[in-house]
């Protein structure tokens, strides 16, 4: 099994707990959402249970005018 730096493993474990999926499905969803959000993957990423409703947000890319944390 591939492991990531501790901070990513901690975040991944939190996502797994929230989404109630196994590690492979969590990684597939995260990577699929990122690829889709950045224009590399057309259409939506779906799982065996249907389309995922969670989105990955990147507040550091939002400017202060939009209410984000970045600036």
N, CA, C and O atoms as a CHARMM CRD file, in Angstrom:
* protein
*
  284
    1    1 UNK  N      0.84100  -1.17800   0.00000 PROA 1      0.00000
    2    1 UNK  CA     0.00000   0.00000   0.00000 PROA 1      0.00000
    3    1 UNK  C      0.88600   1.24200   0.00000 PROA 1      0.00000
    4    1 UNK  O      1.84700   1.33300   0.76400 PROA 1      0.00000
    5    2 UNK  N      0.55500   2.18000  -0.85400 PROA 2      0.00000
    6    2 UNK  CA     1.25300   3.46500  -0.92800 PROA 2      0.00000
    7    2 UNK  C      0.85400   4.30800   0.27300 PROA 2      0.00000
    8    2 UNK  O     -0.32800   4.42600   0.59400 PROA 2      0.00000
    9    3 UNK  N      1.83700   4.88600   0.92900 PROA 3      0.00000
   10    3 UNK  CA     1.53200   5.82000   2.00700 PROA 3      0.00000
   11    3 UNK  C      1.98400   7.21200   1.60200 PROA 3      0.00000
   12    3 UNK  O      2.86000   7.37800   0.75300 PROA 3      0.00000
   13    4 UNK  N      1.37900   8.19300   2.21800 PROA 4      0.00000
   14    4 UNK  CA     1.63900   9.59000   1.93200 PROA 4      0.00000
   15    4 UNK  C      2.24500  10.23800   3.16900 PROA 4      0.00000
   16    4 UNK  O      2.29300   9.61400   4.22900 PROA 4      0.00000
   17    5 UNK  N      2.71000  11.48300   3.05300 PROA 5      0.00000
   18    5 UNK  CA     3.19300  12.20000   4.23700 PROA 5      0.00000
   19    5 UNK  C      2.09300  12.24000   5.31500 PROA 5      0.00000
   20    5 UNK  O      0.90500  12.15500   5.00700 PROA 5      0.00000
   21    6 UNK  N      2.51100  12.36800   6.56700 PROA 6      0.00000
   22    6 UNK  CA     1.58000  12.28700   7.69900 PROA 6      0.00000
   23    6 UNK  C      0.38500  13.22700   7.58800 PROA 6      0.00000
   24    6 UNK  O     -0.73500  12.84100   7.92000 PROA 6      0.00000
   25    7 UNK  N      0.61000  14.46200   7.12300 PROA 7      0.00000
   26    7 UNK  CA    -0.50100  15.41300   7.04200 PROA 7      0.00000
   27    7 UNK  C     -1.55300  14.94700   6.02800 PROA 7      0.00000
   28    7 UNK  O     -2.75100  15.12200   6.25000 PROA 7      0.00000
   29    8 UNK  N     -1.10700  14.35900   4.92600 PROA 8      0.00000
   30    8 UNK  CA    -2.05100  13.86500   3.92200 PROA 8      0.00000
   31    8 UNK  C     -2.75400  12.61400   4.43100 PROA 8      0.00000
   32    8 UNK  O     -3.95200  12.44800   4.20400 PROA 8      0.00000
   33    9 UNK  N     -2.02900  11.72800   5.11800 PROA 9      0.00000
   34    9 UNK  CA    -2.64800  10.52900   5.69200 PROA 9      0.00000
   35    9 UNK  C     -3.73400  10.91300   6.70400 PROA 9      0.00000
   36    9 UNK  O     -4.78700  10.27800   6.75700 PROA 9      0.00000
   37   10 UNK  N     -3.47900  11.93900   7.49500 PROA 10     0.00000
   38   10 UNK  CA    -4.45800  12.40600   8.48200 PROA 10     0.00000
   39   10 UNK  C     -5.70900  12.94300   7.78500 PROA 10     0.00000
   40   10 UNK  O     -6.83300  12.62200   8.17200 PROA 10     0.00000
   41   11 UNK  N     -5.50400  13.75800   6.76400 PROA 11     0.00000
   42   11 UNK  CA    -6.63300  14.30800   6.01100 PROA 11     0.00000
   43   11 UNK  C     -7.39700  13.19800   5.29300 PROA 11     0.00000
   44   11 UNK  O     -8.62700  13.21700   5.25100 PROA 11     0.00000
   45   12 UNK  N     -6.67800  12.24100   4.73600 PROA 12     0.00000
   46   12 UNK  CA    -7.31800  11.11700   4.04500 PROA 12     0.00000
   47   12 UNK  C     -8.15100  10.29400   5.01400 PROA 12     0.00000
   48   12 UNK  O     -9.27100   9.90200   4.68700 PROA 12     0.00000
   49   13 UNK  N     -7.62100  10.02900   6.19700 PROA 13     0.00000
   50   13 UNK  CA    -8.36400   9.28300   7.21300 PROA 13     0.00000
   51   13 UNK  C     -9.63900  10.02300   7.60900 PROA 13     0.00000
   52   13 UNK  O    -10.68300   9.40100   7.80500 PROA 13     0.00000
   53   14 UNK  N     -9.55800  11.34200   7.72500 PROA 14     0.00000
   54   14 UNK  CA   -10.75200  12.13300   8.04800 PROA 14     0.00000
   55   14 UNK  C    -11.79300  12.01800   6.94600 PROA 14     0.00000
   56   14 UNK  O    -12.98200  11.86400   7.22600 PROA 14     0.00000
   57   15 UNK  N    -11.35200  12.09100   5.68700 PROA 15     0.00000
   58   15 UNK  CA   -12.28000  11.96200   4.55700 PROA 15     0.00000
   59   15 UNK  C    -12.91800  10.56900   4.54000 PROA 15     0.00000
   60   15 UNK  O    -14.12200  10.44100   4.32000 PROA 15     0.00000
   61   16 UNK  N    -12.12100   9.53900   4.76900 PROA 16     0.00000
   62   16 UNK  CA   -12.63200   8.16700   4.79300 PROA 16     0.00000
   63   16 UNK  C    -13.71700   8.02800   5.85500 PROA 16     0.00000
   64   16 UNK  O    -14.75000   7.40400   5.61300 PROA 16     0.00000
   65   17 UNK  N    -13.48400   8.60900   7.02800 PROA 17     0.00000
   66   17 UNK  CA   -14.48500   8.55000   8.09500 PROA 17     0.00000
   67   17 UNK  C    -15.76100   9.28300   7.74900 PROA 17     0.00000
   68   17 UNK  O    -16.85700   8.80600   8.04100 PROA 17     0.00000
   69   18 UNK  N    -15.62400  10.43800   7.13000 PROA 18     0.00000
   70   18 UNK  CA   -16.78700  11.24200   6.75200 PROA 18     0.00000
   71   18 UNK  C    -17.57100  10.59400   5.61000 PROA 18     0.00000
   72   18 UNK  O    -18.79800  10.50200   5.66000 PROA 18     0.00000
   73   19 UNK  N    -16.85500  10.15100   4.59200 PROA 19     0.00000
   74   19 UNK  CA   -17.50400   9.57900   3.40400 PROA 19     0.00000
   75   19 UNK  C    -17.91100   8.12500   3.60900 PROA 19     0.00000
   76   19 UNK  O    -18.70600   7.58700   2.84000 PROA 19     0.00000
   77   20 UNK  N    -17.36800   7.48900   4.64400 PROA 20     0.00000
   78   20 UNK  CA   -17.64800   6.08200   4.94900 PROA 20     0.00000
   79   20 UNK  C    -17.37300   5.18200   3.74600 PROA 20     0.00000
   80   20 UNK  O    -18.21800   4.39300   3.32400 PROA 20     0.00000
   81   21 UNK  N    -16.16600   5.32700   3.21300 PROA 21     0.00000
   82   21 UNK  CA   -15.70700   4.51200   2.08600 PROA 21     0.00000
   83   21 UNK  C    -14.34700   3.93000   2.45500 PROA 21     0.00000
   84   21 UNK  O    -13.71200   4.37300   3.41200 PROA 21     0.00000
   85   22 UNK  N    -13.90700   2.93400   1.69100 PROA 22     0.00000
   86   22 UNK  CA   -12.56900   2.39500   1.94900 PROA 22     0.00000
   87   22 UNK  C    -11.51000   3.31500   1.34600 PROA 22     0.00000
   88   22 UNK  O    -11.82300   4.26100   0.62300 PROA 22     0.00000
   89   23 UNK  N    -10.26900   3.01800   1.65600 PROA 23     0.00000
   90   23 UNK  CA    -9.15100   3.86400   1.23800 PROA 23     0.00000
   91   23 UNK  C     -9.07200   4.00900  -0.27800 PROA 23     0.00000
   92   23 UNK  O     -8.91100   5.11800  -0.78700 PROA 23     0.00000
   93   24 UNK  N     -9.18600   2.89400  -1.00600 PROA 24     0.00000
   94   24 UNK  CA    -9.09600   2.95700  -2.46700 PROA 24     0.00000
   95   24 UNK  C    -10.18700   3.83300  -3.06200 PROA 24     0.00000
   96   24 UNK  O     -9.92100   4.62300  -3.96700 PROA 24     0.00000
   97   25 UNK  N    -11.41700   3.70200  -2.56300 PROA 25     0.00000
   98   25 UNK  CA   -12.52300   4.51300  -3.06800 PROA 25     0.00000
   99   25 UNK  C    -12.31500   5.98000  -2.72400 PROA 25     0.00000
  100   25 UNK  O    -12.61000   6.85500  -3.53800 PROA 25     0.00000
  101   26 UNK  N    -11.81200   6.25800  -1.52900 PROA 26     0.00000
  102   26 UNK  CA   -11.55700   7.65000  -1.13800 PROA 26     0.00000
  103   26 UNK  C    -10.53400   8.29300  -2.06200 PROA 26     0.00000
  104   26 UNK  O    -10.73300   9.41600  -2.52700 PROA 26     0.00000
  105   27 UNK  N     -9.44400   7.58900  -2.33000 PROA 27     0.00000
  106   27 UNK  CA    -8.40700   8.12700  -3.21400 PROA 27     0.00000
  107   27 UNK  C     -8.95500   8.30600  -4.62200 PROA 27     0.00000
  108   27 UNK  O     -8.66200   9.30700  -5.27600 PROA 27     0.00000
  109   28 UNK  N     -9.74800   7.34500  -5.09800 PROA 28     0.00000
  110   28 UNK  CA   -10.34200   7.45200  -6.42600 PROA 28     0.00000
  111   28 UNK  C    -11.23500   8.69000  -6.51500 PROA 28     0.00000
  112   28 UNK  O    -11.18800   9.41900  -7.50500 PROA 28     0.00000
  113   29 UNK  N    -12.03800   8.92600  -5.49400 PROA 29     0.00000
  114   29 UNK  CA   -12.92600  10.09700  -5.49200 PROA 29     0.00000
  115   29 UNK  C    -12.13900  11.40200  -5.46800 PROA 29     0.00000
  116   29 UNK  O    -12.44300  12.33300  -6.21400 PROA 29     0.00000
  117   30 UNK  N    -11.13400  11.46400  -4.61300 PROA 30     0.00000
  118   30 UNK  CA   -10.34300  12.68800  -4.48100 PROA 30     0.00000
  119   30 UNK  C     -9.61500  13.00400  -5.77900 PROA 30     0.00000
  120   30 UNK  O     -9.65700  14.13300  -6.26600 PROA 30     0.00000
  121   31 UNK  N     -8.94800  12.00100  -6.33400 PROA 31     0.00000
  122   31 UNK  CA    -8.20200  12.21900  -7.58100 PROA 31     0.00000
  123   31 UNK  C     -9.16400  12.52800  -8.72700 PROA 31     0.00000
  124   31 UNK  O     -8.91000  13.42800  -9.52800 PROA 31     0.00000
  125   32 UNK  N    -10.25800  11.78800  -8.80400 PROA 32     0.00000
  126   32 UNK  CA   -11.24000  12.03500  -9.86300 PROA 32     0.00000
  127   32 UNK  C    -11.82500  13.43400  -9.78600 PROA 32     0.00000
  128   32 UNK  O    -11.99700  14.10000 -10.80700 PROA 32     0.00000
  129   33 UNK  N    -12.13500  13.88100  -8.56100 PROA 33     0.00000
  130   33 UNK  CA   -12.69300  15.21800  -8.39100 PROA 33     0.00000
  131   33 UNK  C    -11.67000  16.28400  -8.78000 PROA 33     0.00000
  132   33 UNK  O    -12.01800  17.26900  -9.43200 PROA 33     0.00000
  133   34 UNK  N    -10.41600  16.09100  -8.38500 PROA 34     0.00000
  134   34 UNK  CA    -9.37100  17.05500  -8.73000 PROA 34     0.00000
  135   34 UNK  C     -9.17900  17.10800 -10.24500 PROA 34     0.00000
  136   34 UNK  O     -9.12000  18.19100 -10.82700 PROA 34     0.00000
  137   35 UNK  N     -9.08200  15.94200 -10.88100 PROA 35     0.00000
  138   35 UNK  CA    -8.89400  15.90100 -12.33100 PROA 35     0.00000
  139   35 UNK  C    -10.06700  16.54600 -13.06200 PROA 35     0.00000
  140   35 UNK  O     -9.87100  17.27600 -14.03300 PROA 35     0.00000
  141   36 UNK  N    -11.27100  16.28000 -12.60100 PROA 36     0.00000
  142   36 UNK  CA   -12.45800  16.87700 -13.20500 PROA 36     0.00000
  143   36 UNK  C    -12.47300  18.39300 -12.99700 PROA 36     0.00000
  144   36 UNK  O    -12.75000  19.15400 -13.92500 PROA 36     0.00000
  145   37 UNK  N    -12.17800  18.81100 -11.79100 PROA 37     0.00000
  146   37 UNK  CA   -12.18100  20.23300 -11.46500 PROA 37     0.00000
  147   37 UNK  C    -11.12600  21.04400 -12.20200 PROA 37     0.00000
  148   37 UNK  O    -11.27100  22.25600 -12.36000 PROA 37     0.00000
  149   38 UNK  N    -10.07500  20.38600 -12.65000 PROA 38     0.00000
  150   38 UNK  CA    -9.00100  21.06800 -13.36200 PROA 38     0.00000
  151   38 UNK  C     -9.03800  20.80900 -14.86400 PROA 38     0.00000
  152   38 UNK  O     -8.08700  21.12600 -15.57900 PROA 38     0.00000
  153   39 UNK  N    -10.13900  20.23200 -15.33800 PROA 39     0.00000
  154   39 UNK  CA   -10.34700  20.08700 -16.77000 PROA 39     0.00000
  155   39 UNK  C     -9.69200  18.88100 -17.43000 PROA 39     0.00000
  156   39 UNK  O     -9.69400  18.77800 -18.65700 PROA 39     0.00000
  157   40 UNK  N     -9.13500  17.97100 -16.64700 PROA 40     0.00000
  158   40 UNK  CA    -8.48600  16.79700 -17.22100 PROA 40     0.00000
  159   40 UNK  C     -9.44100  15.62400 -17.42700 PROA 40     0.00000
  160   40 UNK  O     -9.14000  14.69600 -18.17700 PROA 40     0.00000
  161   41 UNK  N    -10.57800  15.66800 -16.76600 PROA 41     0.00000
  162   41 UNK  CA   -11.53800  14.57100 -16.81700 PROA 41     0.00000
  163   41 UNK  C    -12.91000  15.13900 -17.14300 PROA 41     0.00000
  164   41 UNK  O    -13.41700  16.00300 -16.42700 PROA 41     0.00000
  165   42 UNK  N    -13.49900  14.66200 -18.20500 PROA 42     0.00000
  166   42 UNK  CA   -14.82400  15.14200 -18.61000 PROA 42     0.00000
  167   42 UNK  C    -15.89800  14.33000 -17.89600 PROA 42     0.00000
  168   42 UNK  O    -15.72400  13.13600 -17.65100 PROA 42     0.00000
  169   43 UNK  N    -17.00400  14.98200 -17.56400 PROA 43     0.00000
  170   43 UNK  CA   -18.10800  14.29400 -16.90200 PROA 43     0.00000
  171   43 UNK  C    -17.85600  14.18000 -15.41500 PROA 43     0.00000
  172   43 UNK  O    -16.86400  14.69100 -14.89500 PROA 43     0.00000
  173   44 UNK  N    -18.75800  13.51200 -14.74400 PROA 44     0.00000
  174   44 UNK  CA   -18.64300  13.37800 -13.29700 PROA 44     0.00000
  175   44 UNK  C    -18.02200  12.04400 -12.93400 PROA 44     0.00000
  176   44 UNK  O    -18.08800  11.07500 -13.69100 PROA 44     0.00000
  177   45 UNK  N    -17.42700  12.01800 -11.77200 PROA 45     0.00000
  178   45 UNK  CA   -16.87100  10.79000 -11.22700 PROA 45     0.00000
  179   45 UNK  C    -17.97200  10.14300 -10.41400 PROA 45     0.00000
  180   45 UNK  O    -18.57500  10.79300  -9.56100 PROA 45     0.00000
  181   46 UNK  N    -18.24300   8.87300 -10.66400 PROA 46     0.00000
  182   46 UNK  CA   -19.28200   8.20000  -9.90100 PROA 46     0.00000
  183   46 UNK  C    -18.70900   6.97800  -9.22500 PROA 46     0.00000
  184   46 UNK  O    -17.68400   6.43800  -9.64000 PROA 46     0.00000
  185   47 UNK  N    -19.38500   6.55100  -8.17900 PROA 47     0.00000
  186   47 UNK  CA   -18.98800   5.34500  -7.47000 PROA 47     0.00000
  187   47 UNK  C    -20.07300   4.30200  -7.67100 PROA 47     0.00000
  188   47 UNK  O    -21.04500   4.52900  -8.39100 PROA 47     0.00000
  189   48 UNK  N    -19.89800   3.16900  -7.03600 PROA 48     0.00000
  190   48 UNK  CA   -20.91400   2.12300  -7.12000 PROA 48     0.00000
  191   48 UNK  C    -22.23900   2.58400  -6.52700 PROA 48     0.00000
  192   48 UNK  O    -23.29500   2.04600  -6.85900 PROA 48     0.00000
  193   49 UNK  N    -22.18000   3.57300  -5.65500 PROA 49     0.00000
  194   49 UNK  CA   -23.37200   4.08200  -4.98300 PROA 49     0.00000
  195   49 UNK  C    -23.98200   5.26800  -5.71300 PROA 49     0.00000
  196   49 UNK  O    -24.95600   5.84100  -5.22500 PROA 49     0.00000
  197   50 UNK  N    -23.45400   5.65100  -6.84800 PROA 50     0.00000
  198   50 UNK  CA   -23.96600   6.80000  -7.58400 PROA 50     0.00000
  199   50 UNK  C    -22.98200   7.94200  -7.56700 PROA 50     0.00000
  200   50 UNK  O    -21.83500   7.78900  -7.14500 PROA 50     0.00000
  201   51 UNK  N    -23.43900   9.08800  -8.03000 PROA 51     0.00000
  202   51 UNK  CA   -22.57200  10.25800  -8.10600 PROA 51     0.00000
  203   51 UNK  C    -22.21100  10.74500  -6.71300 PROA 51     0.00000
  204   51 UNK  O    -23.01400  10.66900  -5.78300 PROA 51     0.00000
  205   52 UNK  N    -21.00700  11.24100  -6.58700 PROA 52     0.00000
  206   52 UNK  CA   -20.59400  11.80000  -5.30600 PROA 52     0.00000
  207   52 UNK  C    -21.10400  13.22100  -5.21000 PROA 52     0.00000
  208   52 UNK  O    -21.13200  13.94800  -6.20300 PROA 52     0.00000
  209   53 UNK  N    -21.50700  13.61600  -4.01700 PROA 53     0.00000
  210   53 UNK  CA   -22.03600  14.95800  -3.84000 PROA 53     0.00000
  211   53 UNK  C    -21.02000  15.86700  -3.16500 PROA 53     0.00000
  212   53 UNK  O    -21.22900  17.07900  -3.10600 PROA 53     0.00000
  213   54 UNK  N    -19.92100  15.31000  -2.65500 PROA 54     0.00000
  214   54 UNK  CA   -18.92500  16.11600  -1.99600 PROA 54     0.00000
  215   54 UNK  C    -18.02100  16.77100  -3.03700 PROA 54     0.00000
  216   54 UNK  O    -17.74700  16.20600  -4.09500 PROA 54     0.00000
  217   55 UNK  N    -17.57500  17.96000  -2.71100 PROA 55     0.00000
  218   55 UNK  CA   -16.63200  18.63300  -3.60100 PROA 55     0.00000
  219   55 UNK  C    -15.40000  19.00900  -2.80700 PROA 55     0.00000
  220   55 UNK  O    -15.47700  19.26000  -1.60500 PROA 55     0.00000
  221   56 UNK  N    -14.28600  19.04600  -3.47000 PROA 56     0.00000
  222   56 UNK  CA   -13.05300  19.49600  -2.85200 PROA 56     0.00000
  223   56 UNK  C    -12.96700  20.99100  -3.06800 PROA 56     0.00000
  224   56 UNK  O    -13.14400  21.47700  -4.18500 PROA 56     0.00000
  225   57 UNK  N    -12.69600  21.71700  -2.00700 PROA 57     0.00000
  226   57 UNK  CA   -12.60200  23.16500  -2.11100 PROA 57     0.00000
  227   57 UNK  C    -11.16500  23.59300  -1.84000 PROA 57     0.00000
  228   57 UNK  O    -10.46600  22.98000  -1.03300 PROA 57     0.00000
  229   58 UNK  N    -10.74300  24.62700  -2.50700 PROA 58     0.00000
  230   58 UNK  CA    -9.40200  25.15700  -2.36100 PROA 58     0.00000
  231   58 UNK  C     -9.49900  26.62200  -1.96700 PROA 58     0.00000
  232   58 UNK  O     -9.33800  27.49700  -2.81800 PROA 58     0.00000
  233   59 UNK  N     -9.76400  26.91200  -0.67700 PROA 59     0.00000
  234   59 UNK  CA    -9.98300  28.30200  -0.26800 PROA 59     0.00000
  235   59 UNK  C     -8.77800  29.19700  -0.50900 PROA 59     0.00000
  236   59 UNK  O     -8.94500  30.40800  -0.65800 PROA 59     0.00000
  237   60 UNK  N     -7.57700  28.64700  -0.55100 PROA 60     0.00000
  238   60 UNK  CA    -6.41500  29.49300  -0.76500 PROA 60     0.00000
  239   60 UNK  C     -6.39200  30.10300  -2.15300 PROA 60     0.00000
  240   60 UNK  O     -5.63600  31.04300  -2.39900 PROA 60     0.00000
  241   61 UNK  N     -7.20700  29.58600  -3.07100 PROA 61     0.00000
  242   61 UNK  CA    -7.26500  30.13600  -4.42000 PROA 61     0.00000
  243   61 UNK  C     -8.36700  31.18500  -4.56700 PROA 61     0.00000
  244   61 UNK  O     -8.49800  31.80800  -5.62100 PROA 61     0.00000
  245   62 UNK  N     -9.15700  31.37800  -3.51100 PROA 62     0.00000
  246   62 UNK  CA   -10.23500  32.35800  -3.56600 PROA 62     0.00000
  247   62 UNK  C     -9.70200  33.70400  -3.08100 PROA 62     0.00000
  248   62 UNK  O     -8.85400  33.76000  -2.19000 PROA 62     0.00000
  249   63 UNK  N    -10.20100  34.78000  -3.67000 PROA 63     0.00000
  250   63 UNK  CA    -9.74600  36.08500  -3.21600 PROA 63     0.00000
  251   63 UNK  C    -10.63700  36.58100  -2.07900 PROA 63     0.00000
  252   63 UNK  O    -11.71600  36.03700  -1.84500 PROA 63     0.00000
  253   64 UNK  N    -10.18500  37.60500  -1.38100 PROA 64     0.00000
  254   64 UNK  CA   -10.93000  38.13500  -0.23700 PROA 64     0.00000
  255   64 UNK  C    -12.31400  38.62800  -0.62800 PROA 64     0.00000
  256   64 UNK  O    -13.23400  38.54300   0.18400 PROA 64     0.00000
  257   65 UNK  N    -12.49700  39.14100  -1.84200 PROA 65     0.00000
  258   65 UNK  CA   -13.78700  39.65800  -2.26800 PROA 65     0.00000
  259   65 UNK  C    -14.83700  38.55600  -2.33500 PROA 65     0.00000
  260   65 UNK  O    -16.03000  38.82600  -2.19600 PROA 65     0.00000
  261   66 UNK  N    -14.40200  37.32200  -2.54500 PROA 66     0.00000
  262   66 UNK  CA   -15.36600  36.22100  -2.63400 PROA 66     0.00000
  263   66 UNK  C    -15.59700  35.57800  -1.27400 PROA 66     0.00000
  264   66 UNK  O    -16.34500  34.60600  -1.17400 PROA 66     0.00000
  265   67 UNK  N    -14.97400  36.09600  -0.23800 PROA 67     0.00000
  266   67 UNK  CA   -15.16700  35.54500   1.09400 PROA 67     0.00000
  267   67 UNK  C    -14.21000  34.42600   1.42400 PROA 67     0.00000
  268   67 UNK  O    -14.35000  33.78100   2.46300 PROA 67     0.00000
  269   68 UNK  N    -13.23800  34.18100   0.56200 PROA 68     0.00000
  270   68 UNK  CA   -12.29100  33.10400   0.79000 PROA 68     0.00000
  271   68 UNK  C    -11.18700  33.49700   1.74200 PROA 68     0.00000
  272   68 UNK  O    -11.09400  34.64500   2.17700 PROA 68     0.00000
  273   69 UNK  N    -10.36100  32.53500   2.05600 PROA 69     0.00000
  274   69 UNK  CA    -9.27000  32.75500   3.00600 PROA 69     0.00000
  275   69 UNK  C     -8.01600  33.30500   2.33800 PROA 69     0.00000
  276   69 UNK  O     -7.12100  33.81400   3.01300 PROA 69     0.00000
  277   70 UNK  N     -7.95300  33.20600   1.03900 PROA 70     0.00000
  278   70 UNK  CA    -6.73100  33.63700   0.33700 PROA 70     0.00000
  279   70 UNK  C     -6.68000  35.13000   0.13000 PROA 70     0.00000
  280   70 UNK  O     -7.56700  35.86400   0.56500 PROA 70     0.00000
  281   71 UNK  N     -5.64200  35.56900  -0.53400 PROA 71     0.00000
  282   71 UNK  CA    -5.60500  36.99200  -0.78000 PROA 71     0.00000
  283   71 UNK  C     -4.43900  37.48400  -1.47500 PROA 71     0.00000
  284   71 UNK  O     -4.33000  38.68500  -1.72400 PROA 71     0.00000
